[in-house]
Amino acid sequence: MEYTHPERAAIMKSMREHWKGLTLFVDSPELPMDNNRAEQMLRHVVLGRKNYWGNHATWAGELTVAMFSIVQTCSIHGISPRAYLTHYLTECAKRGGPPSEDEIEAFLPHKLNEDIRERLKINKPEGPAPSS
């Protein structure tokens, strides 16, 4: 079907090009259909970016986006972002560089083995003892 309205044609073209990603959740039910949770987690970043951001270089903006992604992914999975980054960078130093493309999946926060995940989990401070 041909779409004569330019905006409609652009939308349909984009849908055809990204169809696999748009329907990924159909074959992978563990993936959410929307990204509402991720958007809610980054809301404070978006609201404050003009107030506390000084990214005047493309590389700085890309680094910021990558770091927020890592921090939020760790948070979703109950992993301390600081502990995760320390673990990852220590492993990189031991190897003399980053993991290869074949090895990187084992370092993703949601793919860590249970021993590492337990070591890196967020330690929630205990509150005051309940009064009796």
C-alpha positions as CSV (number, residue, x, y, z in Angstrom):
1,M,0.0,0.0,0.0
2,E,1.3,3.5,-0.9
3,Y,0.9,6.4,1.5
4,T,0.6,9.8,-0.1
5,H,0.9,11.9,3.0
6,P,4.6,12.4,3.7
7,E,4.4,12.0,7.5
8,R,2.3,8.8,7.2
9,A,4.7,7.4,4.6
10,A,7.7,8.2,6.9
11,I,6.0,6.4,9.8
12,M,5.2,3.3,7.7
13,K,8.8,3.2,6.4
14,S,10.2,3.4,9.9
15,M,7.8,0.6,11.0
16,R,9.0,-1.6,8.2
17,E,12.6,-0.9,8.9
18,H,12.2,-1.6,12.7
19,W,9.6,-4.3,12.6
20,K,11.8,-6.9,14.2
21,G,12.5,-4.7,17.2
22,L,8.9,-3.5,17.4
23,T,7.6,-7.1,17.7
24,L,10.5,-8.6,19.8
25,F,8.3,-9.0,22.9
26,V,6.0,-11.4,21.0
27,D,8.6,-14.1,21.0
28,S,10.2,-13.0,24.2
29,P,7.5,-12.6,26.8
30,E,10.1,-11.5,29.5
31,L,10.5,-8.3,27.6
32,P,8.0,-5.6,28.4
33,M,5.8,-4.2,25.5
34,D,6.7,-0.6,26.4
35,N,9.5,1.3,28.1
36,N,7.4,3.1,30.7
37,R,9.5,1.9,33.6
38,A,12.8,3.0,32.0
39,E,11.3,6.4,31.1
40,Q,10.0,6.9,34.6
41,M,13.5,6.1,36.0
42,L,15.1,8.7,33.8
43,R,12.5,11.4,34.3
44,H,14.6,13.3,36.9
45,V,17.5,13.3,34.5
46,V,15.5,14.7,31.7
47,L,13.9,17.4,33.9
48,G,17.2,18.5,35.3
49,R,19.5,18.3,32.3
50,K,19.5,22.0,31.6
51,N,20.2,22.8,35.2
52,Y,23.2,20.5,35.8
53,W,24.5,19.3,32.5
54,G,27.6,20.8,30.9
55,N,27.9,18.4,27.9
56,H,29.3,20.5,25.1
57,A,31.0,17.7,23.3
58,T,29.4,14.7,21.6
59,W,31.6,12.2,23.4
60,A,30.6,13.7,26.8
61,G,26.9,13.3,25.9
62,E,27.4,9.7,24.8
63,L,29.3,8.9,28.0
64,T,26.6,10.4,30.1
65,V,23.9,8.4,28.3
66,A,25.9,5.2,28.7
67,M,26.5,5.8,32.4
68,F,22.9,6.5,33.1
69,S,22.0,3.3,31.2
70,I,24.4,1.3,33.3
71,V,23.3,2.9,36.6
72,Q,19.6,2.3,35.9
73,T,20.1,-1.3,34.6
74,C,22.0,-2.1,37.8
75,S,19.3,-0.5,39.9
76,I,16.5,-2.5,38.2
77,H,18.4,-5.7,39.0
78,G,19.3,-4.8,42.6
79,I,23.0,-4.4,41.9
80,S,25.1,-1.6,43.3
81,P,26.2,0.5,40.3
82,R,29.5,1.4,42.1
83,A,30.2,-2.2,42.9
84,Y,29.3,-3.3,39.3
85,L,31.6,-0.7,37.8
86,T,34.4,-1.6,40.1
87,H,34.0,-5.3,39.2
88,Y,33.8,-4.6,35.5
89,L,36.8,-2.2,35.4
90,T,38.9,-4.6,37.7
91,E,38.2,-7.4,35.2
92,C,39.2,-5.2,32.3
93,A,42.4,-4.3,34.1
94,K,43.2,-8.0,34.8
95,R,42.5,-8.8,31.1
96,G,44.5,-5.9,29.8
97,G,41.4,-4.5,28.0
98,P,37.6,-4.9,27.7
99,P,36.0,-8.3,27.1
100,S,35.7,-9.4,23.6
101,E,32.3,-9.4,21.8
102,D,31.9,-13.1,22.6
103,E,32.6,-12.5,26.3
104,I,30.7,-9.2,26.9
105,E,27.3,-10.9,27.6
106,A,28.6,-12.5,30.8
107,F,29.3,-8.9,32.1
108,L,25.9,-7.5,31.5
109,P,24.2,-6.8,34.8
110,H,21.2,-9.0,34.1
111,K,23.4,-11.9,32.9
112,L,25.9,-12.0,35.8
113,N,26.3,-15.4,37.5
114,E,24.6,-15.7,40.9
115,D,27.9,-15.6,42.9
116,I,28.9,-12.3,41.4
117,R,25.4,-10.9,41.5
118,E,25.2,-11.7,45.3
119,R,28.5,-9.9,45.8
120,L,27.4,-6.8,43.9
121,K,23.9,-6.5,45.2
122,I,22.7,-3.3,46.8
123,N,23.1,-3.4,50.6
124,K,20.2,-1.6,52.0
125,P,21.0,0.1,55.3
126,E,19.0,-1.2,58.1
127,G,16.7,1.3,59.7
128,P,16.2,1.8,63.5
129,A,15.1,-1.3,65.4
130,P,11.4,-1.5,65.7
131,S,10.0,-0.2,69.0
132,S,8.1,-2.6,71.2
